[in-house]
Amino acid sequence: MIETPIKTALVLFLVFSLPQSVSASDYAADTEGGHAYIQFKISHLGLSRLAGRYSRFSGDFSYDENNPSAATIEVVIDTRSIDSNHAECDWHVRDEDFLNVAASPEARFFSRSFNGHGEGKAALVGDLTLRGVTRPVRIEVDHVGEGTDPWGGYRHGFSGKTRIVLADYALVRAADPDRMGEAHSALS
């Protein structure tokens, strides 16, 4: 994880299921089954952490067990769907001071490389576009598991975590140039 002054942590837990209509190595994030999520934590006034999630997003994943380094992933987040369980805070984060969802209603991640480290660990490197600004991001990935679900579908589960500097995406006012946060997600 990259340590920098104030960050937001993004956690991804994504469960990818194999659609019937595509090849065996192409998957879609299981957002309808509740198996995938994107969460974040951010410093709040320097005194605590505010946690939340994005409730609407989609993702596609191409993975070949015989050639993991050729894996690709694309995730699109509806930034209007931010939910920190604090309506006034969410309203403020959506406005032009931060996410500016009227002008930038989506955030996008598109991978450039997937490098396995063994024992289910990998580094996913790609470009994150947030508020119209694109920056490289490295996501530390854990392969949670894979297999056939009770309904006959095949799934891969991954969890990833990264930290981004909010100022890199013009997400903080000039008075807070060093703010950072973390993000977590899981895909299945």
C-alpha positions, -999 to 999 in steps of 0.1 A, spaced: 0 0 0 13 35 -8 14 57 23 9 94 17 -6 123 37 -44 122 38 -58 93 18 -90 76 10 -90 38 11 -109 20 -15 -118 -16 -9 -131 -37 -37 -147 -70 -31 -158 -83 -65 -174 -116 -72 -174 -123 -109 -199 -148 -124 -196 -164 -157 -224 -153 -180 -237 -181 -203 -232 -161 -235 -194 -154 -233 -162 -174 -234 -151 -193 -203 -126 -165 -193 -150 -135 -194 -169 -126 -162 -192 -99 -150 -193 -84 -115 -221 -99 -95 -237 -67 -83 -273 -80 -83 -265 -109 -60 -249 -86 -34 -216 -104 -38 -197 -74 -49 -190 -40 -32 -169 -9 -33 -162 8 0 -141 37 12 -127 52 43 -116 88 46 -102 111 73 -130 132 87 -118 166 102 -86 148 111 -104 134 142 -121 103 129 -127 82 98 -158 83 77 -167 50 60 -191 45 31 -198 27 -2 -209 31 -37 -241 13 -42 -242 13 -81 -214 1 -102 -206 -25 -129 -175 -45 -138 -161 -69 -164 -132 -92 -159 -113 -114 -183 -92 -141 -167 -73 -171 -180 -59 -194 -153 -32 -205 -178 -21 -169 -184 -31 -147 -154 -9 -118 -165 -32 -113 -194 -61 -106 -171 -81 -74 -176 -107 -56 -155 -129 -26 -161 -151 -11 -133 -175 18 -138 -188 35 -106 -219 57 -105 -205 85 -82 -240 97 -75 -245 64 -55 -221 74 -27 -236 64 7 -218 71 40 -250 68 60 -249 105 66 -272 123 41 -258 158 46 -223 146 42 -232 127 10 -249 157 -4 -218 178 2 -194 152 -13 -216 150 -44 -214 188 -50 -188 207 -69 -164 210 -40 -156 173 -42 -170 147 -66 -190 172 -87 -214 144 -99 -234 168 -121 -203 171 -144 -186 138 -136 -213 111 -128 -189 82 -133 -156 70 -120 -137 44 -141 -109 19 -135 -93 1 -164 -64 -23 -158 -31 -22 -175 -14 -52 -158 -21 -80 -135 10 -95 -118 6 -126 -96 29 -129 -66 18 -165 -57 -3 -179 -29 -34 -160 -43 -18 -126 -41 -14 -102 -70 -9 -65 -80 -35 -50 -103 -22 -18 -120 -44 5 -140 -59 39 -145 -85 54 -122 -105 83 -137 -123 103 -110 -138 138 -115 -123 138 -150 -87 133 -138 -69 100 -147 -41 87 -125 -23 54 -122 -34 32 -93 -20 0 -79 -44 -24 -62 -32 -52 -39 -54 -82 -47 -62 -114 -29 -79 -143 -47 -106 -153 -23 -117 -184 -41 -134 -199 -72 -158 -226 -81 -193 -236 -92 -221 -220 -72 -253 -239 -62 -270 -227 -94 -244 -241 -118 -226 -208 -125 -188 -205 -122 -174 -177 -100 -141 -161 -91 -138 -140 -59 -112 -113 -54 -106 -86 -28 -84 -56 -34 -73 -25 -15 -56 7 -25 -50 42 -12 -54 74 -33 -44 110 -27 -76 130 -29 -57 161 -41 -45 141 -71 -81 140 -83 -90 176 -74 -111 163 -45 -101 186 -18 -101 223 -13 -68 242 -14 -68 243 24 -66 205 26 -39 196 0 -26 165 18 -59 147 23 -59 111 15 -83 82 17 -85 44 13 -108 23 -8 -117 -13 -6 -137 -35 -30 -145 -70 -36 -156 -86 -68 -171 -120 -72 
